[in-house]
Amino acid sequence: MRNLSNQTWQIEFQCPQCGAPVTLEETDRLFGCSYCRVRLYISSREYFRYYLAPPGASLKDILFIPYWRFRGMVFSCKDNDIQQRIADTSLLAMNLGSSVPPTLGIRPQVLKLSFVTPEAGGVFPNPLCRFKGLAAGASNSPGFAGECGRKLPGYYEAFIGETLSLIYSPIRIQGGMIHDAILKRPLAALPQDLTGALTSNPYEEHSMEFLPTICPHCGWDLQGEKDTLVLHCKNCDSLWEAEEGALRKVDFEVVASSEESAVHLPFWRIRARVTGLELDSYADLVEVANLPKAVRSEWNRLPMFFWIPAFKVHPQLFLRLIKVLTIFQPQDETQRQLPGSPLYPVTLPLGEAVESINVAIANMAVPRRLIFPRLSEIQVSLEAHLLHYLPFIPRGGELIHPSMQVSIDKNALKMGRLI
């Protein structure tokens, strides 16, 4: 746990209301200023952009090289096997050859970051390739050099629950040489087209948004932990998430518990249209997963829902929870009232949950040799969704669901919040 905590990057910025210095961790979305006491939610319509500031230097003469920063779960489906891993890497986002380092290394872990704003100065070019779809295993290769993608025949790879951001590293051009603006030493000779590549694709503003944590419905203070994606109002029993610069209401249900110590974990209950595979009813699920059950006629009319954790955990546990809950299809009585017991924070958004469905199908389907070759052809579209809170009872170092007898190690939840 100590080693994982050290991998959380820190960002320095000023409170937008009073200008006081604030330090955030990379996963923080909710912050309170210790000076003016304002509480704000930080949102971005794409991804956050940060830069490493050179010590004691004006930024107006600095060029900044963009790097993708990725941390999240990677699932690779090939040869009837699902390989899972947690990736934590940076990747050069421009094709600049060997003139600059291909990754940021450990530099962001030892230096604090700052948000890129129009007032920062310097030259911040946009990336020339997008990260989505890249194989994380290739991103640490010195020969990668900003390649924008690769084809992997017979191979399906999914990036789920990623923290994706853009990090700019500073350089200075002097005497025909590229100088590292942080270490203040030369890196390589200046290629003829480098300056043009950087200045011909100038920074376009992708503004952050600071949203007041006031319930749009009743005006009460919204609550939530610092890394949550969903805020809750105890006054009017409502949930809210940031979307396009505003707070949008989230539809939810809660399974009540008589246990005062219960912790309610969030799950996305998703009704999806699956093209390329017959998976519409619970009867279809029994056949696809080859469950040891005799199919009843009423199961053909029973809709099938995917149950995806709305929180990050180790990839192996993530898949196990999806499989157990989706096969079990919880039918407990629910309410639309927030419980008095704790709500575990939502750290995995709906979009990422939908993207995980292909991997979930691969994990449940039997035999895999018939499904794996078709994974890239199976299309999933969202039809309906609901944020569903299920109660888990603390027992020693675990949280246990009373009826399904599903257990989750508490340390797994702690480590999941660092992904």
Wavefront OBJ file of the C-alpha trace (Angstrom):
o trace
v 0.000 0.000 0.000
v 2.851 2.391 0.826
v 4.457 1.837 -2.589
v 1.168 2.379 -4.413
v 0.530 5.594 -2.505
v 3.863 6.953 -3.655
v 2.728 6.551 -7.265
v -0.092 9.066 -6.823
v 0.999 12.281 -8.500
v 0.431 15.654 -6.907
v -0.878 18.778 -8.607
v -0.372 22.333 -7.401
v -2.790 25.117 -8.312
v -4.531 28.126 -6.838
v -8.040 28.212 -5.415
v -10.232 29.839 -8.108
v -12.060 31.872 -5.462
v -9.329 33.249 -3.179
v -6.066 32.330 -4.933
v -4.696 30.307 -2.009
v -2.287 27.459 -2.848
v -3.908 24.017 -3.098
v -2.288 20.619 -3.529
v -4.323 17.747 -4.991
v -3.671 14.112 -5.729
v -4.192 12.935 -9.285
v -7.487 11.167 -8.547
v -8.998 14.039 -6.517
v -12.138 15.599 -7.951
v -13.592 17.251 -4.854
v -11.593 19.758 -2.845
v -12.130 22.222 -0.050
v -10.008 25.354 0.338
v -8.596 25.652 3.864
v -8.496 29.454 3.519
v -11.880 30.536 2.145
v -13.685 27.249 2.964
v -15.172 26.948 -0.520
v -15.931 23.397 -1.721
v -15.732 22.802 -5.464
v -15.912 19.864 -7.837
v -13.263 19.755 -10.583
v -14.397 18.559 -13.989
v -12.961 18.374 -17.500
v -14.831 17.614 -20.709
v -11.968 15.555 -22.139
v -8.975 14.853 -19.941
v -6.833 16.904 -17.595
v -3.667 18.590 -18.890
v -0.685 19.220 -16.647
v 2.853 20.490 -17.051
v 6.137 20.136 -15.217
v 7.439 23.625 -14.484
v 11.200 24.253 -14.881
v 12.707 25.668 -11.686
v 13.201 29.443 -11.518
v 12.439 30.117 -15.168
v 9.850 32.064 -17.136
v 7.684 29.858 -19.308
v 7.555 32.254 -22.244
v 10.755 30.817 -23.805
v 9.892 27.184 -23.075
v 8.609 24.509 -25.469
v 6.576 21.732 -23.885
v 6.580 18.152 -25.171
v 3.268 16.253 -24.670
v 3.135 12.781 -23.110
v 0.114 10.597 -22.519
v -0.198 9.403 -18.932
v -2.204 6.202 -18.485
v -3.057 4.238 -15.386
v -5.781 1.640 -15.321
v -6.814 -1.944 -16.002
v -5.824 -3.708 -19.207
v -7.541 -6.884 -20.398
v -6.035 -8.881 -23.260
v -8.068 -11.706 -24.793
v -6.117 -14.165 -26.933
v -5.750 -17.923 -27.281
v -8.779 -18.622 -25.065
v -7.219 -16.782 -22.144
v -7.841 -13.394 -20.523
v -4.687 -11.729 -19.308
v -5.243 -8.958 -16.775
v -2.853 -6.352 -15.490
v -2.668 -2.863 -14.073
v -0.761 -0.524 -16.373
v 0.916 2.653 -15.155
v 2.868 4.341 -17.898
v 3.613 7.484 -19.875
v 3.972 7.686 -23.634
v 5.358 10.296 -26.014
v 2.393 11.820 -27.876
v 4.327 13.152 -30.904
v 6.595 11.495 -33.437
v 9.872 13.228 -32.574
v 12.235 10.327 -33.153
v 14.992 9.874 -30.569
v 15.415 13.595 -29.896
v 13.492 13.455 -26.619
v 12.900 10.619 -24.105
v 10.051 8.217 -25.045
v 8.581 8.305 -21.518
v 8.570 10.610 -18.503
v 10.116 7.976 -16.251
v 9.748 8.731 -12.537
v 9.939 12.503 -12.988
v 6.218 13.203 -12.279
v 6.456 11.173 -9.074
v 9.159 13.415 -7.616
v 8.038 16.757 -9.078
v 4.680 18.421 -8.630
v 2.457 19.158 -11.605
v 0.476 22.259 -12.522
v -2.670 22.607 -14.614
v -2.183 23.916 -18.161
v -4.082 27.179 -18.544
v -3.995 29.946 -21.183
v -2.196 32.124 -18.625
v 0.664 29.661 -18.138
v 2.734 30.936 -21.080
v 5.055 28.739 -23.118
v 4.166 26.621 -26.163
v 1.852 23.663 -25.498
v 1.204 21.718 -28.726
v -1.694 19.303 -28.976
v -0.819 15.592 -29.218
v -0.528 14.199 -32.722
v -1.937 10.803 -31.762
v -4.537 9.587 -29.305
v -3.818 7.047 -26.622
v -7.044 5.035 -26.867
v -6.405 1.763 -28.610
v -2.666 1.632 -28.016
v -1.268 -1.545 -26.479
v 0.006 -0.557 -23.042
v 2.721 -3.180 -23.228
v 4.390 -1.283 -26.084
v 4.277 2.128 -24.478
v 7.459 1.686 -22.448
v 9.502 0.568 -25.425
v 12.287 3.034 -26.321
v 11.572 2.406 -29.987
v 7.902 3.354 -29.736
v 8.490 6.994 -30.771
v 4.904 8.192 -30.804
v 3.380 5.543 -33.038
v -0.381 6.002 -33.137
v -1.538 2.397 -33.055
v -0.965 -1.151 -34.208
v -3.069 -3.980 -35.584
v -3.338 -7.129 -33.550
v -5.026 -9.913 -35.550
v -6.993 -12.396 -33.457
v -6.412 -10.256 -30.396
v -8.833 -8.189 -28.342
v -7.593 -5.622 -25.855
v -9.605 -3.309 -23.608
v -8.511 -0.426 -21.396
v -10.971 -0.095 -18.506
v -11.194 2.461 -15.715
v -8.219 4.404 -16.957
v -6.945 7.655 -15.558
v -5.901 9.366 -18.789
v -4.214 12.741 -18.855
v -1.702 14.741 -20.848
v 1.594 15.735 -19.225
v 3.880 18.368 -20.758
v 7.631 18.234 -20.149
v 9.711 21.407 -20.736
v 12.618 21.823 -23.164
v 14.589 24.850 -24.357
v 16.256 25.395 -27.732
v 19.764 26.860 -27.472
v 22.672 26.853 -29.913
v 21.140 24.233 -32.180
v 20.642 21.853 -29.255
v 17.628 20.626 -27.302
v 18.114 21.278 -23.595
v 16.203 19.672 -20.749
v 14.722 22.724 -19.016
v 14.513 20.941 -15.654
v 17.995 19.390 -15.486
v 19.464 22.269 -17.555
v 21.594 20.050 -19.759
v 21.609 19.207 -23.495
v 19.661 16.214 -24.755
v 20.336 16.020 -28.497
v 20.982 18.047 -31.624
v 17.962 19.963 -32.891
v 16.233 18.204 -35.842
v 15.305 20.620 -38.605
v 11.584 19.993 -38.344
v 11.250 19.844 -34.536
v 10.425 23.497 -33.893
v 7.936 23.490 -36.740
v 6.263 20.324 -35.426
v 5.808 21.939 -32.033
v 4.659 25.393 -33.095
v 2.433 24.350 -36.023
v 0.010 22.557 -33.709
v -0.574 25.138 -30.974
v -2.394 24.598 -27.712
v -6.175 24.768 -27.863
v -7.935 25.617 -24.643
v -9.586 22.660 -22.957
v -10.791 24.413 -19.862
v -11.331 22.855 -16.499
v -14.619 23.543 -14.832
v -15.123 24.231 -11.154
v -18.652 23.349 -10.106
v -20.136 24.434 -6.761
v -21.144 21.487 -4.604
v -24.704 22.732 -4.135
v -27.632 20.442 -4.898
v -29.384 21.794 -8.030
v -32.690 20.470 -6.718
v -32.882 21.723 -3.119
v -29.796 23.911 -2.586
v -28.336 21.661 0.131
v -24.621 20.861 0.376
v -23.615 17.863 -1.742
v -21.431 15.240 -0.086
v -18.860 12.752 -1.297
v -15.314 11.599 -0.862
v -12.537 13.446 -2.664
v -12.158 10.901 -5.484
v -15.844 10.262 -6.153
v -17.502 10.806 -9.523
v -20.985 10.984 -8.017
v -22.071 13.414 -5.278
v -25.078 12.808 -3.053
v -27.596 15.029 -1.304
v -28.914 13.656 1.975
v -31.613 16.338 2.124
v -33.579 15.386 -1.005
v -32.134 11.875 -1.564
v -30.559 12.579 -4.938
v -27.303 11.743 -6.736
v -25.423 14.024 -9.142
v -22.540 13.717 -11.603
v -20.686 16.287 -13.691
v -21.546 16.366 -17.388
v -20.711 19.130 -19.893
v -20.123 21.787 -17.279
v -23.184 21.070 -15.154
v -24.467 18.605 -12.583
v -26.766 15.909 -13.979
v -29.074 13.797 -11.862
v -28.223 10.097 -11.582
v -30.970 7.498 -11.375
v -30.325 5.043 -8.536
v -31.753 2.366 -6.265
v -30.632 1.142 -2.857
v -31.079 -2.222 -1.207
v -31.720 -1.405 2.438
v -29.961 -3.247 5.245
v -30.814 -3.664 8.915
v -27.095 -3.808 9.738
v -25.886 -0.408 10.924
v -22.314 -1.305 9.949
v -23.256 -2.124 6.335
v -21.274 -0.484 3.551
v -23.228 0.108 0.346
v -21.113 -0.630 -2.728
v -22.202 0.862 -6.079
v -22.802 -1.212 -9.215
v -23.928 -0.150 -12.684
v -26.943 -2.258 -13.651
v -26.897 -2.079 -17.433
v -29.443 -3.176 -19.994
v -27.503 -3.426 -23.255
v -28.165 -4.444 -26.834
v -25.499 -6.955 -27.896
v -25.061 -7.240 -31.668
v -23.341 -10.380 -32.906
v -24.440 -12.588 -30.008
v -27.847 -13.683 -28.748
v -27.825 -12.278 -25.212
v -31.135 -10.576 -24.504
v -32.838 -12.651 -21.826
v -31.765 -14.606 -18.776
v -32.363 -17.795 -20.784
v -29.765 -16.588 -23.290
v -27.296 -16.006 -20.451
v -27.818 -19.558 -19.152
v -26.960 -20.916 -22.598
v -23.981 -18.611 -23.289
v -22.445 -19.250 -19.860
v -23.402 -22.964 -20.004
v -24.885 -22.763 -16.512
v -25.968 -26.050 -14.864
v -29.638 -25.083 -15.025
v -32.623 -26.315 -16.992
v -33.992 -23.332 -18.933
v -37.509 -22.385 -17.862
v -39.946 -20.876 -20.328
v -40.421 -17.707 -18.229
v -36.683 -17.010 -18.408
v -37.112 -16.139 -22.094
v -39.158 -13.130 -20.982
v -36.853 -12.179 -18.097
v -34.531 -9.344 -19.211
v -30.816 -9.810 -18.620
v -28.760 -7.080 -16.972
v -25.007 -6.702 -16.772
v -23.831 -5.845 -13.250
v -20.569 -3.883 -13.399
v -18.742 -2.556 -10.308
v -18.891 1.244 -10.236
v -15.596 1.233 -8.372
v -12.064 0.207 -9.263
v -10.467 -2.956 -7.941
v -7.799 -5.367 -9.149
v -8.694 -6.648 -12.659
v -9.132 -10.270 -11.545
v -11.571 -9.281 -8.789
v -13.311 -6.870 -11.175
v -14.107 -9.705 -13.598
v -15.124 -12.059 -10.791
v -17.641 -9.573 -9.399
v -19.160 -8.985 -12.841
v -19.537 -12.714 -13.442
v -21.035 -13.555 -10.040
v -23.542 -10.682 -9.961
v -24.543 -10.973 -13.623
v -25.225 -14.696 -13.253
v -26.989 -14.183 -9.907
v -29.110 -11.247 -11.227
v -29.986 -9.748 -7.782
v -33.723 -9.246 -7.293
v -33.770 -7.691 -3.789
v -36.406 -5.133 -2.895
v -35.070 -1.619 -3.420
v -35.801 1.949 -2.384
v -34.950 5.373 -3.801
v -33.836 6.731 -0.474
v -30.210 7.093 0.578
v -29.254 4.893 3.537
v -27.852 6.127 6.815
v -24.866 3.788 6.452
v -21.835 4.773 4.344
v -21.950 4.944 0.540
v -18.754 3.737 -1.110
v -17.555 6.304 -3.714
v -18.235 5.804 -7.418
v -14.831 5.787 -9.129
v -15.646 3.987 -12.410
v -17.909 5.956 -14.804
v -20.772 4.495 -16.795
v -18.895 4.739 -20.104
v -16.064 2.560 -18.780
v -18.588 0.059 -17.433
v -20.142 -0.288 -20.896
v -16.695 -0.785 -22.447
v -16.039 -3.670 -20.049
v -19.036 -5.695 -21.283
v -17.131 -7.358 -24.155
v -14.507 -8.614 -21.700
v -17.261 -9.676 -19.302
v -18.860 -11.732 -22.078
v -15.500 -13.333 -22.849
v -15.095 -14.226 -19.175
v -18.567 -15.794 -18.856
v -18.917 -17.517 -22.233
v -18.423 -21.289 -22.587
v -16.654 -22.539 -24.632
v -14.270 -19.626 -25.089
v -12.874 -20.929 -28.368
v -16.197 -20.058 -30.034
v -16.507 -16.554 -28.543
v -12.954 -15.193 -28.550
v -12.602 -14.976 -32.375
v -15.839 -12.937 -32.463
v -15.042 -10.444 -29.684
v -13.949 -7.657 -32.016
v -17.214 -8.056 -33.977
v -19.552 -7.999 -30.955
v -21.025 -4.515 -30.586
v -22.553 -3.307 -27.337
v -24.939 -0.351 -27.159
v -26.459 1.070 -23.991
v -30.254 0.864 -23.660
v -30.836 1.624 -19.969
v -28.812 1.931 -16.806
v -29.174 2.415 -13.079
v -26.720 2.978 -10.245
v -27.532 0.214 -7.801
v -26.211 0.143 -4.219
v -25.867 -3.265 -2.558
v -25.141 -3.693 1.176
v -21.997 -5.516 2.254
v -21.425 -6.414 5.913
v -17.941 -6.022 7.469
v -16.573 -9.282 8.805
v -12.963 -9.036 9.917
v -10.899 -7.935 6.915
v -13.695 -8.569 4.411
v -17.012 -7.166 3.237
v -19.617 -9.883 2.641
v -22.936 -9.739 0.813
v -25.385 -11.688 3.008
v -27.477 -13.467 0.348
v -24.953 -14.020 -2.465
v -22.112 -14.767 -0.017
v -19.746 -12.689 -2.146
v -16.726 -11.465 -0.216
v -14.422 -8.538 -1.016
v -11.170 -7.948 0.800
v -11.054 -4.462 2.342
v -7.452 -4.004 1.217
v -8.560 -4.726 -2.364
v -10.912 -1.756 -2.139
v -8.170 0.463 -0.713
v -5.773 -0.459 -3.493
v -8.503 -0.020 -6.085
v -8.775 3.667 -5.198
v -5.130 4.078 -6.224
v -5.671 2.712 -9.746
l 1 2 3 4 5 6 7 8 9 10 11 12 13 14 15 16 17 18 19 20 21 22 23 24 25 26 27 28 29 30 31 32 33 34 35 36 37 38 39 40 41 42 43 44 45 46 47 48 49 50 51 52 53 54 55 56 57 58 59 60 61 62 63 64 65 66 67 68 69 70 71 72 73 74 75 76 77 78 79 80 81 82 83 84 85 86 87 88 89 90 91 92 93 94 95 96 97 98 99 100 101 102 103 104 105 106 107 108 109 110 111 112 113 114 115 116 117 118 119 120 121 122 123 124 125 126 127 128 129 130 131 132 133 134 135 136 137 138 139 140 141 142 143 144 145 146 147 148 149 150 151 152 153 154 155 156 157 158 159 160 161 162 163 164 165 166 167 168 169 170 171 172 173 174 175 176 177 178 179 180 181 182 183 184 185 186 187 188 189 190 191 192 193 194 195 196 197 198 199 200 201 202 203 204 205 206 207 208 209 210 211 212 213 214 215 216 217 218 219 220 221 222 223 224 225 226 227 228 229 230 231 232 233 234 235 236 237 238 239 240 241 242 243 244 245 246 247 248 249 250 251 252 253 254 255 256 257 258 259 260 261 262 263 264 265 266 267 268 269 270 271 272 273 274 275 276 277 278 279 280 281 282 283 284 285 286 287 288 289 290 291 292 293 294 295 296 297 298 299 300 301 302 303 304 305 306 307 308 309 310 311 312 313 314 315 316 317 318 319 320 321 322 323 324 325 326 327 328 329 330 331 332 333 334 335 336 337 338 339 340 341 342 343 344 345 346 347 348 349 350 351 352 353 354 355 356 357 358 359 360 361 362 363 364 365 366 367 368 369 370 371 372 373 374 375 376 377 378 379 380 381 382 383 384 385 386 387 388 389 390 391 392 393 394 395 396 397 398 399 400 401 402 403 404 405 406 407 408 409 410 411 412 413 414 415 416 417 418 419
